Amino acid sequence: MPVVILVDALDLESEGSMERNGAFVHRRRDRADDRPRRHRLEEALVESARDAGAAPLGLDTDEMDVCLVGVCLRPEAAQKARDLPVVVHDERRVPEMDEEELGQHRGHRPAAPPLIDDPDHGAVVGRVGMADVHRVSVMRMLVLGGTQFLGRHVVDAALEHGHDVTLFNRGQTRPELFADVEKLRGDRDGDLDALRGRSFDAVVDTSGYVPRIVGETLAALDDVGHYTFVSSISVYANLATPPNEASPVAQLAEPTEDWREAYGELKALCEAVVLERFPDAFVPRPGLISGPWDPTGRFTYWPRRIAEGGRVLAPAPPDAAAQLIDVRDLAGWIVRAAENGTAGTFNAVDQPTTRELLFETCRRVSGSDADFIWVDGDFLAEHGVEEWMELPLWLRSPDYAGMLAVDPAAAFAAGLAPRPLEETVQATLEWGLSGEAPAETAAGLAHEKEEQVLDDWLSKE
């Protein structure tokens, strides 16, 4: 239930003691060895040390919200007992502000209250009795993977929110990343010793493809508060029309663990394994994930190719559906879902747009002189152009006609908040041209082949 910390009630004796000691919300330290504990339901201490012998005030944070007010509004020491500063992780907070500052805050308050432990939420302010509600919630979060694409962005988002992050992976992809986080080495397929008996407030699985391996990972873990399993739009049995979250999922025709051949079917079985142990798991089903550090090039191809300018082969028709999700939006949503205990299965995509609007956005953002040549799909197939991977965002087969036109309403209602397409294109292009993106990827039409197909198309009559 909500709890308001009334700073007047702390009854400090002097201005000097306020400036010297203040009040601090500390990490929970109820372990025998006095190490911090950060379980969301553990005890938080609010200390007001008027003298060396002052006893801390204990607050039980089980299902509790704490109203804290005023962040970095005045650097000077409080002048009255009611102006006692509250400091959270070295952030100075005071309980009052002038009307102009309060009005400015109301104009940009977030849709949901941020964590008091988040170092970037300094603008969240309010008066006692009017304050935004802040949750005392620093989580111990395990990310399975965490250095490739989505997992990397999940770690970034979790660290930005002040959480304790642990990675479990083989150490083969960018092992130098995240030098300050705990890293457990192992292999989900047969080497889980580093995970055995470990407990976490939240687990994010971005690398589960085989149900047996997902089950073994779950068995190795001890207590887990919230579990996220990142699935895929590909789980649906029928993508000829846009699916919703209740649509049937695909079934294996015969037993296999080859996820490259039975990706959607195995992802669906992985979901079932997770939900058997964690009925309240969070299961996002993303479509095409876009943005910096995408190793596949499936979206990066278009901003980079269009930025080059000249003739650009564009698969007709221009009004065909196109849909994606920015990796940063997906990662941020995953972290917020863990913080809020969000449960359920959701199609994790942005609103569908069209190929033409997407390509025009790429041209406008890059400032190129790209000339789109819209080529008929049958002609492309006749000339050996393959859909989806060789020519990204092109799906000619009627079996996939609904894959890029999924309704994201349920995900939006659960907190997914995609950014404008221009921002996704801009960030992807900047990364793509930075020298950090792979020079060659599995996706994308070779320049020579593109030129040949365009010449044949324009001279066909």
Helices and strands as residue ranges (DSSP letters): E 2-4, G 7-10, H 15-20, E 23-26, E 43-48, E 57-60, E 65-67, G 81-83, E 86-88, E 91-93, H 99-106, E 133-134, E 140-144, H 150-160, E 164-169, E 182-185, G 193-195, E 200-205, H 211-220, E 224-229, G 233-235, H 263-277, E 282-286, E 289-290, H 301-308, E 311-315, E 321-322, E 325-326, H 327-340, E 344-348, E 353-354, H 355-366, E 371-375, H 377-382, G 398-400, H 409-413, H 421-432, H 447-458
